[in-house]
Amino acid sequence: MTMTVRDPDPPQFEHATPPIAGPRPGRKPQLPALTGIRTVLALGIVLFHFTPPHLGPLYPIIDNSFVFVGCFFLISGFILTYNYSDRALTLSKRDFWVARFSRLYPVYLLVLVLSFDMLRDEWGARSHAEFWRGVVLTPLLLQGWSPKLATFGNTVAWTLSCEVMFYFAFPFLLYAWARRMHWLDTPGRLIALILGLWCFGMLPHLLYGYFNPDHLAAPANRYTSSYLLRLLKYTPPPYVCTFLSGVALGRLHPLLPMSRWQRFWVALASFGLFVAFFYTGAVRHVPYLILHGGFLVPLFCLMILGLAGPNPIASLFSIKPIVLIGEATFALYLLHFNMFLLIHKYHLPQRLHLAALEPWLSYIAILGLAFFTLHFVENPGRKAILNRFGSRRRG
């Protein structure tokens, strides 16, 4: 069986339910459809990285699932704003950061341990000085700030460097918005802001394509690599505008009270446009770097608005099995790349005489490990950290 191993490309997965950090004025409605859509996005990323043959009609989307990176950052900004915007002036920064740390680090630490064997490959592929820099930066979630080291150890974990930056800045942004930027809180201004951020966020990618500083003989694609391209693909700054668009979308959401059927048509339009983009051949006319730089952000904004309230399409993504997988997508994302490589590095399917079931057996095993991690590492670890370092929940 021929397996295509893709260049890694995706981020962090926020729960679409209110987190525990600081006093809460009132529990907001859950958004299970946004947890459910994470299932589709995360599975697309898994299949993008390790693409089996014979995907048939799914291939045009799977082949471009790196675009889901931006969608996850967008959802992250939206959910954080949805959960915390009414506590902008009272939110404890310490409690917020502890809650975010408790969300990220237990799973990340487990994956670091499980990925220890990958250090052998890093030792052989890098200079000794670069290797030791990676060893120091990676446990601190700082590897994403170095284009050369962003994929060190656990290839896909560069996205957590982005999330750490967003989490650090978010309480300050929320406070500044409440104090000095509340004049933006009208539908027209917020829509204009999202569009402005979208254009500005793609500017570095457009400039790279126009000036071609690496003197490429052909347009960049997912296999092209240089220092500048890795900077655009793997470091936090290029994703700031996407995250801020999610924050602005979170401010816009309560200002656009939509009926059930209005929200349905918004969701339907977003999915319809998405399918049309990939199946009419339009995707072939957008340069890879522009697509990677957030070209579909407005479309993903429509999708989030469509799923952020009750309607028939949101109900579809709120089906319990889909939501259950969505809750495990953070662990699935962090685990899938290295675990798949390790499974095949040690020829486990062949040793178990199950090679005929590949790669699907590996997918199922990794998904099972993600569920195990969610229930026995992620959730207990989060509770232990909150109980030890967080303020007691009031009210």
C-alpha positions, 0 to 999 in steps of 0.5 A: 500500500502506498502512503503519502507522508505530507509536510506537517501543517496545523494548532491548538484546539479550544473546547467550545464550553466555558472554561474554569478561570475566575468568577463567571457572571453566568454560564453561557450556552455550550457550542457543541457544533464547534466541538463537532467540526473540530472532528472533521478538521482534525481528521482531515489533518491526519489524512493530509499528513499520512494520505492513503490511496483511493480516497476518491472524491475526498482527495481534493479536500484532503490534499489541501487540509493544511488550510484547517490550521487557520480555522483552528486559530480562528476558532481559538480566538472566537471561543476565548472571546465568547467565554471571557468577553463579559469578564474583561475588566475582572478577569484574573490574568493568573487564573487565565494563564493557569487554566490555559497551561493546564489545558496544554501541558499535561498532554504535551508532556506526555507526547514529549515522553512518548516522542523521546525516540525521535531525538535520535533522528534529530541528533543525526539531522542537525548540528550539535548546537542546533540539537541542544537548542531544540532540546531546551526550547521544545519543553518550554513551547518556544521552538516555534519562534525559530524557523529552523527548530519549529518542527523539532522533536514533535513535528506538529507542536510548533502550533503550541508556540503560537497558542502560548503567545495568543494566551499570554496576550489575550487578557491584555487585549481583552482589557484594552478592548473594553477600555479603549476599543469598545467603539469598534463594537458595531456590526459594520466596524467589526466586519470591516476589521475582520476584512482588514485583518484578513488582507493584512495577514496575507500581505507577507505571503503576497510580498514573498510571492511578488518579490521571490526573495529565495529566487525560486524557479517555480511557485512555492508548494508544500514541499518547498523549504527555505528559512523565509518559507518556514518563518511564514509557515511555522512561526507565531507572527503570521497567525496573529491576524487570524487569531485576532479575526477570531476575537473580532468574530467573537465580539461580532457574534452577540451583535448579530442575533440570527434566527434558526433559519438565518443561521442555517443559511449562513452555515449552508452557504459557507459549506457550499462555497467551501465545496465549490472552491475545491471541486470546481478547480478554483483552488488550483488558481490560488498560490499555495502560499496565499492559501496557506496564509489565510485565504479562506478566513472569511469563509471559515468565519461564516462557518463559525457563525453558522455553527455557533447557534441552533440550526439543522446543520449545527445539530448534525455536528452536535451528534454525540459521537462526533462531539466525543471525538472533537473533545479528543482532537487536541490529544489526537493532533499532538499524538498522530504524527510521531505515533504514526511514524513510530508505529511504522518505524518499528514495523508493528503492523507486520509483527502483529501480522496485520499489515493488510489492515494498514493504514486504517489500523494505525489511525484507529490505534492513534484515535484510541490513544487520544481517547485514553490520553483525554480521560487519563491524562488531559482531564485529570492533569487539568483538574490537578493543576487547577486545584493546586495553582488556581483560585477557588471557583466562586459562585 
